[in-house]
Structures are given as structure tokens and as C-alpha cells.
Amino acid sequence: MKVVRYKRVDMRNIQTFISAVALIFIFNIESLAQSGRADSSQEKTEKVKLKVTGMTCAGCANHIHKALSEKKGIVDNEVKYPGDIAIITYRPGEIKLEEIIRAIEKGGYKVKKLKS
């Protein structure tokens, strides 16, 4: 009769293999998530320069900046006082220029679009 001997399985090798598979899985999920975010952030944006009158201090500029930052579709905004200028980058598919102007005028300021 022939005796069959089995090799003893080293648990460290199994744990290493499982860890490697888990890391590969995690990195693939993460890269898929990042590619999805990259697609949405690459949507078309437009930049507009507005003359804002009625600001009397840096606090006014901060107030406008904060109001614009809370609007969906506005990617970036910079409000300058002195200078009375607002430079806004936005996604036209999510917010219209008229809505941006209304948001500023709601604070009591007057807005005029400047040529870029």
C-alpha cells in the first residue's frame, strides 16, 4: 500500500495572498471612483468678469464670495475690493449667468458684465 503525504500549508502564504488580492481590489475601486470624478469635473466651464458697484469694504467682497460659493454650479469665484470686480468660473449646465447676477444683486449691489 502506498502512503500519500500532503504538504503542510503555511498560513502566512495564504494570508499574504489574500492581502495582495484585497489591495489590488481596493486600488481598482479607488481608480474607478477617481475616473468618475474626473469626468464630472471636466464638464464645460465658463469664466465671467463682473463689475460690482456698492461694495464699501472687504467685508462686502467676503459676503459676495460666500454667497456665490454656496451656489451649485459655481466652480470658483474671486471678489476684489478695492477694484469692485468679481471673476467667476461656473458650469453653464448647472447655473445661468442671470442667476449669478441675481445672487449678487440680492445683497444690494449692482452688477454689470464686463467684456473678457
C-alpha positions as CSV (number, residue, x, y, z in Angstrom):
1,M,0.0,0.0,0.0
2,K,1.3,3.5,-1.0
3,V,1.2,6.2,1.7
4,V,0.4,9.7,0.4
5,R,1.8,12.5,2.3
6,Y,0.4,16.0,2.0
7,K,2.5,19.1,2.4
8,R,1.6,21.2,5.3
9,V,0.1,24.6,4.2
10,D,1.8,27.6,5.6
11,M,-0.9,30.0,6.8
12,R,1.5,33.0,6.2
13,N,1.5,32.3,2.5
14,I,-2.3,32.3,2.4
15,Q,-2.6,35.5,4.4
16,T,-0.1,37.2,2.1
17,F,-2.0,36.1,-1.0
18,I,-5.3,37.3,0.5
19,S,-3.8,40.6,1.4
20,A,-2.4,41.1,-2.1
21,V,-5.7,40.3,-3.7
22,A,-7.5,42.7,-1.3
23,L,-5.0,45.5,-2.1
24,I,-5.5,45.0,-5.8
25,F,-9.3,45.2,-5.4
26,I,-9.1,48.3,-3.3
27,F,-6.8,50.2,-5.8
28,N,-9.0,49.2,-8.7
29,I,-12.1,50.5,-6.9
30,E,-10.3,53.7,-6.0
31,S,-9.1,54.3,-9.5
32,L,-12.6,53.7,-10.9
33,A,-14.0,56.3,-8.4
34,Q,-11.4,58.8,-9.4
35,S,-12.1,58.4,-13.1
36,G,-15.8,59.0,-12.4
37,R,-15.0,62.2,-10.5
38,A,-12.6,63.3,-13.3
39,D,-15.3,63.0,-15.9
40,S,-17.8,65.2,-13.9
41,S,-15.1,67.8,-13.1
42,Q,-14.2,68.1,-16.8
43,E,-17.6,69.5,-17.7
44,K,-17.5,72.6,-19.7
45,T,-17.0,75.7,-17.6
46,E,-17.2,79.4,-18.4
47,K,-15.5,82.4,-16.8
48,V,-17.2,85.8,-16.5
49,K,-15.9,89.1,-15.2
50,L,-18.4,91.3,-13.5
51,K,-18.2,94.9,-12.2
52,V,-19.9,95.1,-8.8
53,T,-20.8,98.5,-7.5
54,G,-21.9,99.3,-4.0
55,M,-19.1,97.5,-2.1
56,T,-17.7,99.7,0.6
57,C,-15.3,97.3,2.3
58,A,-13.5,94.0,2.2
59,G,-16.4,92.6,4.2
60,C,-18.8,93.3,1.3
61,A,-16.4,91.3,-1.0
62,N,-16.3,88.5,1.5
63,H,-20.2,88.5,1.7
64,I,-20.5,88.2,-2.1
65,H,-17.8,85.5,-2.2
66,K,-19.6,83.4,0.4
67,A,-23.0,83.8,-1.3
68,L,-21.5,82.6,-4.6
69,S,-19.6,79.7,-3.0
70,E,-22.9,78.3,-1.8
71,K,-24.4,78.2,-5.3
72,K,-24.5,74.9,-7.1
73,G,-22.6,75.2,-10.4
74,I,-20.1,77.8,-9.4
75,V,-16.6,76.2,-9.6
76,D,-14.6,79.2,-8.3
77,N,-15.1,82.9,-7.6
78,E,-12.8,85.8,-6.7
79,V,-14.3,89.1,-5.5
80,K,-11.9,92.0,-5.3
81,Y,-12.2,95.1,-3.2
82,P,-10.9,97.6,-3.9
83,G,-11.4,97.2,-7.6
84,D,-15.1,96.2,-7.5
85,I,-14.5,93.1,-9.7
86,A,-15.9,89.6,-9.4
87,I,-14.3,86.8,-11.5
88,I,-16.5,83.7,-11.6
89,T,-15.9,80.3,-13.1
90,Y,-19.1,78.3,-13.5
91,R,-20.8,75.4,-15.2
92,P,-23.5,76.8,-17.6
93,G,-25.3,73.5,-17.5
94,E,-25.9,73.9,-13.8
95,I,-26.3,77.6,-13.3
96,K,-27.1,80.5,-15.6
97,L,-25.3,83.9,-15.6
98,E,-28.6,85.6,-14.8
99,E,-28.9,83.5,-11.6
100,I,-25.3,84.5,-10.6
101,I,-26.1,88.2,-11.2
102,R,-29.3,87.9,-9.2
103,A,-27.4,86.3,-6.3
104,I,-25.1,89.3,-6.1
105,E,-27.9,91.9,-6.5
106,K,-29.8,90.2,-3.7
107,G,-27.2,91.6,-1.4
108,G,-27.9,95.1,-2.5
109,Y,-25.2,95.5,-5.1
110,K,-25.4,96.5,-8.7
111,V,-23.8,94.2,-11.3
112,K,-22.6,94.8,-14.9
113,K,-20.9,92.2,-17.1
114,L,-17.5,93.2,-18.4
115,K,-16.0,92.1,-21.7
116,S,-13.5,89.4,-21.1
